[in-house]
Amino acid sequence: MERPADDLVVAAMSRRQAEVATLDYRRALKHLDSQGRPQSEVARVLGVSQPALSQSLKAARKVVEVAPGFSGAGPYEICQRYSLGQLTREQLIEELVRWEYAPIPEPEWLEDIVPSPGPGSWREVQKAHREGLIDDGTYDEVADRKYPQAS
């Protein structure tokens, strides 16, 4: 008899799939909205009410577009897509090495709180590594290729 899949692993993978699917859905809604498609038509085709679509469009308008030439809007999303099998390891590494990371602000005094660097910083790669979206070898290879002087 086969052992059932670990529920925690299944839940984590399902959550990643839902997050990426939500991004894709919202971007598609945003594009439909920018094309001037009537909300009544879009709502009918999607099988939702017009007020529900209107609420979804509010959230969709806030979603950051995929960066040109990349698979996601930032390094974390690129790692999410890799973890779901949407990118090869080679594609992942190439995109993460090519990404222009936002600088992490330096505090003026030791007592100062370091502000969040915002989207697109190396911290997104660190977060993806911490959460198991990328393994140690992949993280190290990207870091070594992106920042060879630090090695």
Chimera marker file (.cmm) of the C-alpha trace (Angstrom):
<marker_set name="trace">
<marker id="1" x="0.000" y="0.000" z="0.000" r="1" g="1" b="0" radius="0.5"/>
<marker id="2" x="1.334" y="3.464" z="-0.963" r="1" g="1" b="0" radius="0.5"/>
<marker id="3" x="1.979" y="6.000" z="1.740" r="1" g="1" b="0" radius="0.5"/>
<marker id="4" x="-0.196" y="9.123" z="1.303" r="1" g="1" b="0" radius="0.5"/>
<marker id="5" x="1.560" y="12.379" z="0.414" r="1" g="1" b="0" radius="0.5"/>
<marker id="6" x="2.629" y="14.561" z="3.317" r="1" g="1" b="0" radius="0.5"/>
<marker id="7" x="-0.251" y="16.984" z="3.893" r="1" g="1" b="0" radius="0.5"/>
<marker id="8" x="2.114" y="19.822" z="4.759" r="1" g="1" b="0" radius="0.5"/>
<marker id="9" x="3.962" y="19.472" z="1.448" r="1" g="1" b="0" radius="0.5"/>
<marker id="10" x="0.674" y="19.286" z="-0.451" r="1" g="1" b="0" radius="0.5"/>
<marker id="11" x="-0.657" y="22.355" z="1.374" r="1" g="1" b="0" radius="0.5"/>
<marker id="12" x="2.517" y="24.373" z="0.680" r="1" g="1" b="0" radius="0.5"/>
<marker id="13" x="2.516" y="23.462" z="-3.005" r="1" g="1" b="0" radius="0.5"/>
<marker id="14" x="-1.204" y="24.207" z="-3.306" r="1" g="1" b="0" radius="0.5"/>
<marker id="15" x="-0.700" y="27.603" z="-1.698" r="1" g="1" b="0" radius="0.5"/>
<marker id="16" x="2.097" y="28.456" z="-4.164" r="1" g="1" b="0" radius="0.5"/>
<marker id="17" x="-0.110" y="27.366" z="-7.059" r="1" g="1" b="0" radius="0.5"/>
<marker id="18" x="-2.980" y="29.514" z="-5.763" r="1" g="1" b="0" radius="0.5"/>
<marker id="19" x="-0.747" y="32.585" z="-5.319" r="1" g="1" b="0" radius="0.5"/>
<marker id="20" x="0.655" y="32.341" z="-8.845" r="1" g="1" b="0" radius="0.5"/>
<marker id="21" x="-2.785" y="31.576" z="-10.322" r="1" g="1" b="0" radius="0.5"/>
<marker id="22" x="-4.188" y="34.646" z="-8.552" r="1" g="1" b="0" radius="0.5"/>
<marker id="23" x="-1.438" y="36.810" z="-10.042" r="1" g="1" b="0" radius="0.5"/>
<marker id="24" x="-2.146" y="35.412" z="-13.510" r="1" g="1" b="0" radius="0.5"/>
<marker id="25" x="-5.915" y="35.908" z="-13.086" r="1" g="1" b="0" radius="0.5"/>
<marker id="26" x="-5.556" y="39.475" z="-11.864" r="1" g="1" b="0" radius="0.5"/>
<marker id="27" x="-3.144" y="40.373" z="-14.668" r="1" g="1" b="0" radius="0.5"/>
<marker id="28" x="-5.574" y="38.938" z="-17.215" r="1" g="1" b="0" radius="0.5"/>
<marker id="29" x="-8.419" y="40.990" z="-15.688" r="1" g="1" b="0" radius="0.5"/>
<marker id="30" x="-6.229" y="44.097" z="-15.740" r="1" g="1" b="0" radius="0.5"/>
<marker id="31" x="-5.479" y="43.553" z="-19.435" r="1" g="1" b="0" radius="0.5"/>
<marker id="32" x="-9.161" y="43.008" z="-20.238" r="1" g="1" b="0" radius="0.5"/>
<marker id="33" x="-10.019" y="46.197" z="-18.369" r="1" g="1" b="0" radius="0.5"/>
<marker id="34" x="-7.374" y="48.178" z="-20.264" r="1" g="1" b="0" radius="0.5"/>
<marker id="35" x="-8.828" y="46.878" z="-23.550" r="1" g="1" b="0" radius="0.5"/>
<marker id="36" x="-12.163" y="48.422" z="-22.630" r="1" g="1" b="0" radius="0.5"/>
<marker id="37" x="-14.067" y="45.124" z="-22.556" r="1" g="1" b="0" radius="0.5"/>
<marker id="38" x="-17.517" y="45.667" z="-21.013" r="1" g="1" b="0" radius="0.5"/>
<marker id="39" x="-17.599" y="44.422" z="-17.438" r="1" g="1" b="0" radius="0.5"/>
<marker id="40" x="-20.982" y="42.811" z="-18.034" r="1" g="1" b="0" radius="0.5"/>
<marker id="41" x="-19.518" y="40.669" z="-20.838" r="1" g="1" b="0" radius="0.5"/>
<marker id="42" x="-16.426" y="39.703" z="-18.839" r="1" g="1" b="0" radius="0.5"/>
<marker id="43" x="-18.531" y="38.872" z="-15.765" r="1" g="1" b="0" radius="0.5"/>
<marker id="44" x="-20.875" y="36.690" z="-17.849" r="1" g="1" b="0" radius="0.5"/>
<marker id="45" x="-18.014" y="34.739" z="-19.460" r="1" g="1" b="0" radius="0.5"/>
<marker id="46" x="-16.252" y="34.268" z="-16.116" r="1" g="1" b="0" radius="0.5"/>
<marker id="47" x="-19.473" y="33.255" z="-14.370" r="1" g="1" b="0" radius="0.5"/>
<marker id="48" x="-19.296" y="35.963" z="-11.709" r="1" g="1" b="0" radius="0.5"/>
<marker id="49" x="-21.526" y="38.873" z="-10.868" r="1" g="1" b="0" radius="0.5"/>
<marker id="50" x="-20.664" y="42.314" z="-12.166" r="1" g="1" b="0" radius="0.5"/>
<marker id="51" x="-20.154" y="43.668" z="-8.597" r="1" g="1" b="0" radius="0.5"/>
<marker id="52" x="-17.780" y="40.748" z="-7.834" r="1" g="1" b="0" radius="0.5"/>
<marker id="53" x="-15.854" y="41.489" z="-11.027" r="1" g="1" b="0" radius="0.5"/>
<marker id="54" x="-15.663" y="45.152" z="-10.089" r="1" g="1" b="0" radius="0.5"/>
<marker id="55" x="-14.127" y="44.189" z="-6.719" r="1" g="1" b="0" radius="0.5"/>
<marker id="56" x="-11.648" y="41.867" z="-8.440" r="1" g="1" b="0" radius="0.5"/>
<marker id="57" x="-10.655" y="44.649" z="-10.836" r="1" g="1" b="0" radius="0.5"/>
<marker id="58" x="-9.801" y="46.922" z="-7.909" r="1" g="1" b="0" radius="0.5"/>
<marker id="59" x="-7.281" y="44.337" z="-6.704" r="1" g="1" b="0" radius="0.5"/>
<marker id="60" x="-6.105" y="43.617" z="-10.257" r="1" g="1" b="0" radius="0.5"/>
<marker id="61" x="-5.173" y="47.234" z="-10.904" r="1" g="1" b="0" radius="0.5"/>
<marker id="62" x="-2.631" y="47.027" z="-8.064" r="1" g="1" b="0" radius="0.5"/>
<marker id="63" x="-0.821" y="43.959" z="-9.416" r="1" g="1" b="0" radius="0.5"/>
<marker id="64" x="2.640" y="44.674" z="-10.789" r="1" g="1" b="0" radius="0.5"/>
<marker id="65" x="3.154" y="43.565" z="-14.379" r="1" g="1" b="0" radius="0.5"/>
<marker id="66" x="5.691" y="40.902" z="-15.321" r="1" g="1" b="0" radius="0.5"/>
<marker id="67" x="9.030" y="42.556" z="-16.044" r="1" g="1" b="0" radius="0.5"/>
<marker id="68" x="9.851" y="42.540" z="-19.778" r="1" g="1" b="0" radius="0.5"/>
<marker id="69" x="12.104" y="39.592" z="-20.603" r="1" g="1" b="0" radius="0.5"/>
<marker id="70" x="11.380" y="37.842" z="-17.290" r="1" g="1" b="0" radius="0.5"/>
<marker id="71" x="8.911" y="35.259" z="-15.995" r="1" g="1" b="0" radius="0.5"/>
<marker id="72" x="7.682" y="37.343" z="-13.082" r="1" g="1" b="0" radius="0.5"/>
<marker id="73" x="7.338" y="40.817" z="-11.637" r="1" g="1" b="0" radius="0.5"/>
<marker id="74" x="10.243" y="40.191" z="-9.272" r="1" g="1" b="0" radius="0.5"/>
<marker id="75" x="12.769" y="37.614" z="-8.118" r="1" g="1" b="0" radius="0.5"/>
<marker id="76" x="10.374" y="36.016" z="-5.619" r="1" g="1" b="0" radius="0.5"/>
<marker id="77" x="7.687" y="35.419" z="-8.252" r="1" g="1" b="0" radius="0.5"/>
<marker id="78" x="10.318" y="33.997" z="-10.609" r="1" g="1" b="0" radius="0.5"/>
<marker id="79" x="11.332" y="31.549" z="-7.854" r="1" g="1" b="0" radius="0.5"/>
<marker id="80" x="7.678" y="30.679" z="-7.204" r="1" g="1" b="0" radius="0.5"/>
<marker id="81" x="7.187" y="29.816" z="-10.866" r="1" g="1" b="0" radius="0.5"/>
<marker id="82" x="10.347" y="27.691" z="-10.830" r="1" g="1" b="0" radius="0.5"/>
<marker id="83" x="9.134" y="25.790" z="-7.759" r="1" g="1" b="0" radius="0.5"/>
<marker id="84" x="5.913" y="24.983" z="-9.637" r="1" g="1" b="0" radius="0.5"/>
<marker id="85" x="7.818" y="23.601" z="-12.620" r="1" g="1" b="0" radius="0.5"/>
<marker id="86" x="7.041" y="26.532" z="-14.905" r="1" g="1" b="0" radius="0.5"/>
<marker id="87" x="10.762" y="27.272" z="-15.441" r="1" g="1" b="0" radius="0.5"/>
<marker id="88" x="13.826" y="25.100" z="-15.794" r="1" g="1" b="0" radius="0.5"/>
<marker id="89" x="16.697" y="25.525" z="-13.364" r="1" g="1" b="0" radius="0.5"/>
<marker id="90" x="18.725" y="27.096" z="-16.188" r="1" g="1" b="0" radius="0.5"/>
<marker id="91" x="15.965" y="29.637" z="-16.920" r="1" g="1" b="0" radius="0.5"/>
<marker id="92" x="15.676" y="30.462" z="-13.225" r="1" g="1" b="0" radius="0.5"/>
<marker id="93" x="19.403" y="31.040" z="-12.806" r="1" g="1" b="0" radius="0.5"/>
<marker id="94" x="19.649" y="33.079" z="-16.010" r="1" g="1" b="0" radius="0.5"/>
<marker id="95" x="16.778" y="35.364" z="-14.964" r="1" g="1" b="0" radius="0.5"/>
<marker id="96" x="17.986" y="35.809" z="-11.377" r="1" g="1" b="0" radius="0.5"/>
<marker id="97" x="21.521" y="36.614" z="-12.528" r="1" g="1" b="0" radius="0.5"/>
<marker id="98" x="20.222" y="39.101" z="-15.128" r="1" g="1" b="0" radius="0.5"/>
<marker id="99" x="17.803" y="40.837" z="-12.708" r="1" g="1" b="0" radius="0.5"/>
<marker id="100" x="18.782" y="44.403" z="-11.709" r="1" g="1" b="0" radius="0.5"/>
<marker id="101" x="18.317" y="44.196" z="-7.946" r="1" g="1" b="0" radius="0.5"/>
<marker id="102" x="17.102" y="47.226" z="-6.037" r="1" g="1" b="0" radius="0.5"/>
<marker id="103" x="19.755" y="48.424" z="-3.608" r="1" g="1" b="0" radius="0.5"/>
<marker id="104" x="19.244" y="47.741" z="0.075" r="1" g="1" b="0" radius="0.5"/>
<marker id="105" x="19.362" y="51.098" z="1.896" r="1" g="1" b="0" radius="0.5"/>
<marker id="106" x="22.201" y="51.591" z="4.366" r="1" g="1" b="0" radius="0.5"/>
<marker id="107" x="21.352" y="53.110" z="7.764" r="1" g="1" b="0" radius="0.5"/>
<marker id="108" x="23.009" y="56.437" z="8.527" r="1" g="1" b="0" radius="0.5"/>
<marker id="109" x="23.564" y="55.497" z="12.177" r="1" g="1" b="0" radius="0.5"/>
<marker id="110" x="23.745" y="52.132" z="13.860" r="1" g="1" b="0" radius="0.5"/>
<marker id="111" x="20.588" y="53.001" z="15.787" r="1" g="1" b="0" radius="0.5"/>
<marker id="112" x="18.626" y="53.689" z="12.608" r="1" g="1" b="0" radius="0.5"/>
<marker id="113" x="16.178" y="51.110" z="11.402" r="1" g="1" b="0" radius="0.5"/>
<marker id="114" x="17.071" y="49.879" z="7.938" r="1" g="1" b="0" radius="0.5"/>
<marker id="115" x="14.068" y="50.598" z="5.716" r="1" g="1" b="0" radius="0.5"/>
<marker id="116" x="12.635" y="47.875" z="3.566" r="1" g="1" b="0" radius="0.5"/>
<marker id="117" x="14.344" y="47.807" z="0.169" r="1" g="1" b="0" radius="0.5"/>
<marker id="118" x="11.056" y="47.332" z="-1.643" r="1" g="1" b="0" radius="0.5"/>
<marker id="119" x="10.319" y="44.954" z="-4.493" r="1" g="1" b="0" radius="0.5"/>
<marker id="120" x="13.079" y="43.579" z="-6.660" r="1" g="1" b="0" radius="0.5"/>
<marker id="121" x="15.839" y="43.377" z="-4.056" r="1" g="1" b="0" radius="0.5"/>
<marker id="122" x="18.163" y="40.478" z="-3.267" r="1" g="1" b="0" radius="0.5"/>
<marker id="123" x="16.065" y="39.920" z="-0.144" r="1" g="1" b="0" radius="0.5"/>
<marker id="124" x="13.397" y="38.343" z="-2.372" r="1" g="1" b="0" radius="0.5"/>
<marker id="125" x="15.912" y="35.676" z="-3.405" r="1" g="1" b="0" radius="0.5"/>
<marker id="126" x="16.875" y="35.168" z="0.232" r="1" g="1" b="0" radius="0.5"/>
<marker id="127" x="13.198" y="34.785" z="1.163" r="1" g="1" b="0" radius="0.5"/>
<marker id="128" x="12.657" y="32.268" z="-1.667" r="1" g="1" b="0" radius="0.5"/>
<marker id="129" x="15.665" y="30.291" z="-0.425" r="1" g="1" b="0" radius="0.5"/>
<marker id="130" x="14.469" y="30.403" z="3.202" r="1" g="1" b="0" radius="0.5"/>
<marker id="131" x="11.030" y="29.169" z="2.135" r="1" g="1" b="0" radius="0.5"/>
<marker id="132" x="12.462" y="26.302" z="0.088" r="1" g="1" b="0" radius="0.5"/>
<marker id="133" x="11.500" y="27.624" z="-3.350" r="1" g="1" b="0" radius="0.5"/>
<marker id="134" x="15.143" y="27.260" z="-4.402" r="1" g="1" b="0" radius="0.5"/>
<marker id="135" x="17.793" y="24.946" z="-2.957" r="1" g="1" b="0" radius="0.5"/>
<marker id="136" x="21.228" y="25.765" z="-1.524" r="1" g="1" b="0" radius="0.5"/>
<marker id="137" x="23.086" y="24.921" z="-4.735" r="1" g="1" b="0" radius="0.5"/>
<marker id="138" x="20.860" y="27.144" z="-6.862" r="1" g="1" b="0" radius="0.5"/>
<marker id="139" x="21.085" y="30.023" z="-4.382" r="1" g="1" b="0" radius="0.5"/>
<marker id="140" x="24.873" y="29.732" z="-4.251" r="1" g="1" b="0" radius="0.5"/>
<marker id="141" x="25.215" y="29.553" z="-8.033" r="1" g="1" b="0" radius="0.5"/>
<marker id="142" x="23.087" y="32.664" z="-8.553" r="1" g="1" b="0" radius="0.5"/>
<marker id="143" x="24.962" y="34.559" z="-5.821" r="1" g="1" b="0" radius="0.5"/>
<marker id="144" x="28.371" y="33.519" z="-7.203" r="1" g="1" b="0" radius="0.5"/>
<marker id="145" x="27.441" y="34.505" z="-10.764" r="1" g="1" b="0" radius="0.5"/>
<marker id="146" x="25.697" y="37.749" z="-9.787" r="1" g="1" b="0" radius="0.5"/>
<marker id="147" x="28.244" y="38.887" z="-7.207" r="1" g="1" b="0" radius="0.5"/>
<marker id="148" x="31.559" y="37.159" z="-8.100" r="1" g="1" b="0" radius="0.5"/>
<marker id="149" x="33.606" y="39.683" z="-6.133" r="1" g="1" b="0" radius="0.5"/>
<marker id="150" x="31.844" y="38.647" z="-2.917" r="1" g="1" b="0" radius="0.5"/>
<marker id="151" x="32.932" y="34.993" z="-3.257" r="1" g="1" b="0" radius="0.5"/>
<link id1="1" id2="2" r="1" g="1" b="0" radius="0.2"/>
<link id1="2" id2="3" r="1" g="1" b="0" radius="0.2"/>
<link id1="3" id2="4" r="1" g="1" b="0" radius="0.2"/>
<link id1="4" id2="5" r="1" g="1" b="0" radius="0.2"/>
<link id1="5" id2="6" r="1" g="1" b="0" radius="0.2"/>
<link id1="6" id2="7" r="1" g="1" b="0" radius="0.2"/>
<link id1="7" id2="8" r="1" g="1" b="0" radius="0.2"/>
<link id1="8" id2="9" r="1" g="1" b="0" radius="0.2"/>
<link id1="9" id2="10" r="1" g="1" b="0" radius="0.2"/>
<link id1="10" id2="11" r="1" g="1" b="0" radius="0.2"/>
<link id1="11" id2="12" r="1" g="1" b="0" radius="0.2"/>
<link id1="12" id2="13" r="1" g="1" b="0" radius="0.2"/>
<link id1="13" id2="14" r="1" g="1" b="0" radius="0.2"/>
<link id1="14" id2="15" r="1" g="1" b="0" radius="0.2"/>
<link id1="15" id2="16" r="1" g="1" b="0" radius="0.2"/>
<link id1="16" id2="17" r="1" g="1" b="0" radius="0.2"/>
<link id1="17" id2="18" r="1" g="1" b="0" radius="0.2"/>
<link id1="18" id2="19" r="1" g="1" b="0" radius="0.2"/>
<link id1="19" id2="20" r="1" g="1" b="0" radius="0.2"/>
<link id1="20" id2="21" r="1" g="1" b="0" radius="0.2"/>
<link id1="21" id2="22" r="1" g="1" b="0" radius="0.2"/>
<link id1="22" id2="23" r="1" g="1" b="0" radius="0.2"/>
<link id1="23" id2="24" r="1" g="1" b="0" radius="0.2"/>
<link id1="24" id2="25" r="1" g="1" b="0" radius="0.2"/>
<link id1="25" id2="26" r="1" g="1" b="0" radius="0.2"/>
<link id1="26" id2="27" r="1" g="1" b="0" radius="0.2"/>
<link id1="27" id2="28" r="1" g="1" b="0" radius="0.2"/>
<link id1="28" id2="29" r="1" g="1" b="0" radius="0.2"/>
<link id1="29" id2="30" r="1" g="1" b="0" radius="0.2"/>
<link id1="30" id2="31" r="1" g="1" b="0" radius="0.2"/>
<link id1="31" id2="32" r="1" g="1" b="0" radius="0.2"/>
<link id1="32" id2="33" r="1" g="1" b="0" radius="0.2"/>
<link id1="33" id2="34" r="1" g="1" b="0" radius="0.2"/>
<link id1="34" id2="35" r="1" g="1" b="0" radius="0.2"/>
<link id1="35" id2="36" r="1" g="1" b="0" radius="0.2"/>
<link id1="36" id2="37" r="1" g="1" b="0" radius="0.2"/>
<link id1="37" id2="38" r="1" g="1" b="0" radius="0.2"/>
<link id1="38" id2="39" r="1" g="1" b="0" radius="0.2"/>
<link id1="39" id2="40" r="1" g="1" b="0" radius="0.2"/>
<link id1="40" id2="41" r="1" g="1" b="0" radius="0.2"/>
<link id1="41" id2="42" r="1" g="1" b="0" radius="0.2"/>
<link id1="42" id2="43" r="1" g="1" b="0" radius="0.2"/>
<link id1="43" id2="44" r="1" g="1" b="0" radius="0.2"/>
<link id1="44" id2="45" r="1" g="1" b="0" radius="0.2"/>
<link id1="45" id2="46" r="1" g="1" b="0" radius="0.2"/>
<link id1="46" id2="47" r="1" g="1" b="0" radius="0.2"/>
<link id1="47" id2="48" r="1" g="1" b="0" radius="0.2"/>
<link id1="48" id2="49" r="1" g="1" b="0" radius="0.2"/>
<link id1="49" id2="50" r="1" g="1" b="0" radius="0.2"/>
<link id1="50" id2="51" r="1" g="1" b="0" radius="0.2"/>
<link id1="51" id2="52" r="1" g="1" b="0" radius="0.2"/>
<link id1="52" id2="53" r="1" g="1" b="0" radius="0.2"/>
<link id1="53" id2="54" r="1" g="1" b="0" radius="0.2"/>
<link id1="54" id2="55" r="1" g="1" b="0" radius="0.2"/>
<link id1="55" id2="56" r="1" g="1" b="0" radius="0.2"/>
<link id1="56" id2="57" r="1" g="1" b="0" radius="0.2"/>
<link id1="57" id2="58" r="1" g="1" b="0" radius="0.2"/>
<link id1="58" id2="59" r="1" g="1" b="0" radius="0.2"/>
<link id1="59" id2="60" r="1" g="1" b="0" radius="0.2"/>
<link id1="60" id2="61" r="1" g="1" b="0" radius="0.2"/>
<link id1="61" id2="62" r="1" g="1" b="0" radius="0.2"/>
<link id1="62" id2="63" r="1" g="1" b="0" radius="0.2"/>
<link id1="63" id2="64" r="1" g="1" b="0" radius="0.2"/>
<link id1="64" id2="65" r="1" g="1" b="0" radius="0.2"/>
<link id1="65" id2="66" r="1" g="1" b="0" radius="0.2"/>
<link id1="66" id2="67" r="1" g="1" b="0" radius="0.2"/>
<link id1="67" id2="68" r="1" g="1" b="0" radius="0.2"/>
<link id1="68" id2="69" r="1" g="1" b="0" radius="0.2"/>
<link id1="69" id2="70" r="1" g="1" b="0" radius="0.2"/>
<link id1="70" id2="71" r="1" g="1" b="0" radius="0.2"/>
<link id1="71" id2="72" r="1" g="1" b="0" radius="0.2"/>
<link id1="72" id2="73" r="1" g="1" b="0" radius="0.2"/>
<link id1="73" id2="74" r="1" g="1" b="0" radius="0.2"/>
<link id1="74" id2="75" r="1" g="1" b="0" radius="0.2"/>
<link id1="75" id2="76" r="1" g="1" b="0" radius="0.2"/>
<link id1="76" id2="77" r="1" g="1" b="0" radius="0.2"/>
<link id1="77" id2="78" r="1" g="1" b="0" radius="0.2"/>
<link id1="78" id2="79" r="1" g="1" b="0" radius="0.2"/>
<link id1="79" id2="80" r="1" g="1" b="0" radius="0.2"/>
<link id1="80" id2="81" r="1" g="1" b="0" radius="0.2"/>
<link id1="81" id2="82" r="1" g="1" b="0" radius="0.2"/>
<link id1="82" id2="83" r="1" g="1" b="0" radius="0.2"/>
<link id1="83" id2="84" r="1" g="1" b="0" radius="0.2"/>
<link id1="84" id2="85" r="1" g="1" b="0" radius="0.2"/>
<link id1="85" id2="86" r="1" g="1" b="0" radius="0.2"/>
<link id1="86" id2="87" r="1" g="1" b="0" radius="0.2"/>
<link id1="87" id2="88" r="1" g="1" b="0" radius="0.2"/>
<link id1="88" id2="89" r="1" g="1" b="0" radius="0.2"/>
<link id1="89" id2="90" r="1" g="1" b="0" radius="0.2"/>
<link id1="90" id2="91" r="1" g="1" b="0" radius="0.2"/>
<link id1="91" id2="92" r="1" g="1" b="0" radius="0.2"/>
<link id1="92" id2="93" r="1" g="1" b="0" radius="0.2"/>
<link id1="93" id2="94" r="1" g="1" b="0" radius="0.2"/>
<link id1="94" id2="95" r="1" g="1" b="0" radius="0.2"/>
<link id1="95" id2="96" r="1" g="1" b="0" radius="0.2"/>
<link id1="96" id2="97" r="1" g="1" b="0" radius="0.2"/>
<link id1="97" id2="98" r="1" g="1" b="0" radius="0.2"/>
<link id1="98" id2="99" r="1" g="1" b="0" radius="0.2"/>
<link id1="99" id2="100" r="1" g="1" b="0" radius="0.2"/>
<link id1="100" id2="101" r="1" g="1" b="0" radius="0.2"/>
<link id1="101" id2="102" r="1" g="1" b="0" radius="0.2"/>
<link id1="102" id2="103" r="1" g="1" b="0" radius="0.2"/>
<link id1="103" id2="104" r="1" g="1" b="0" radius="0.2"/>
<link id1="104" id2="105" r="1" g="1" b="0" radius="0.2"/>
<link id1="105" id2="106" r="1" g="1" b="0" radius="0.2"/>
<link id1="106" id2="107" r="1" g="1" b="0" radius="0.2"/>
<link id1="107" id2="108" r="1" g="1" b="0" radius="0.2"/>
<link id1="108" id2="109" r="1" g="1" b="0" radius="0.2"/>
<link id1="109" id2="110" r="1" g="1" b="0" radius="0.2"/>
<link id1="110" id2="111" r="1" g="1" b="0" radius="0.2"/>
<link id1="111" id2="112" r="1" g="1" b="0" radius="0.2"/>
<link id1="112" id2="113" r="1" g="1" b="0" radius="0.2"/>
<link id1="113" id2="114" r="1" g="1" b="0" radius="0.2"/>
<link id1="114" id2="115" r="1" g="1" b="0" radius="0.2"/>
<link id1="115" id2="116" r="1" g="1" b="0" radius="0.2"/>
<link id1="116" id2="117" r="1" g="1" b="0" radius="0.2"/>
<link id1="117" id2="118" r="1" g="1" b="0" radius="0.2"/>
<link id1="118" id2="119" r="1" g="1" b="0" radius="0.2"/>
<link id1="119" id2="120" r="1" g="1" b="0" radius="0.2"/>
<link id1="120" id2="121" r="1" g="1" b="0" radius="0.2"/>
<link id1="121" id2="122" r="1" g="1" b="0" radius="0.2"/>
<link id1="122" id2="123" r="1" g="1" b="0" radius="0.2"/>
<link id1="123" id2="124" r="1" g="1" b="0" radius="0.2"/>
<link id1="124" id2="125" r="1" g="1" b="0" radius="0.2"/>
<link id1="125" id2="126" r="1" g="1" b="0" radius="0.2"/>
<link id1="126" id2="127" r="1" g="1" b="0" radius="0.2"/>
<link id1="127" id2="128" r="1" g="1" b="0" radius="0.2"/>
<link id1="128" id2="129" r="1" g="1" b="0" radius="0.2"/>
<link id1="129" id2="130" r="1" g="1" b="0" radius="0.2"/>
<link id1="130" id2="131" r="1" g="1" b="0" radius="0.2"/>
<link id1="131" id2="132" r="1" g="1" b="0" radius="0.2"/>
<link id1="132" id2="133" r="1" g="1" b="0" radius="0.2"/>
<link id1="133" id2="134" r="1" g="1" b="0" radius="0.2"/>
<link id1="134" id2="135" r="1" g="1" b="0" radius="0.2"/>
<link id1="135" id2="136" r="1" g="1" b="0" radius="0.2"/>
<link id1="136" id2="137" r="1" g="1" b="0" radius="0.2"/>
<link id1="137" id2="138" r="1" g="1" b="0" radius="0.2"/>
<link id1="138" id2="139" r="1" g="1" b="0" radius="0.2"/>
<link id1="139" id2="140" r="1" g="1" b="0" radius="0.2"/>
<link id1="140" id2="141" r="1" g="1" b="0" radius="0.2"/>
<link id1="141" id2="142" r="1" g="1" b="0" radius="0.2"/>
<link id1="142" id2="143" r="1" g="1" b="0" radius="0.2"/>
<link id1="143" id2="144" r="1" g="1" b="0" radius="0.2"/>
<link id1="144" id2="145" r="1" g="1" b="0" radius="0.2"/>
<link id1="145" id2="146" r="1" g="1" b="0" radius="0.2"/>
<link id1="146" id2="147" r="1" g="1" b="0" radius="0.2"/>
<link id1="147" id2="148" r="1" g="1" b="0" radius="0.2"/>
<link id1="148" id2="149" r="1" g="1" b="0" radius="0.2"/>
<link id1="149" id2="150" r="1" g="1" b="0" radius="0.2"/>
<link id1="150" id2="151" r="1" g="1" b="0" radius="0.2"/>
</marker_set>
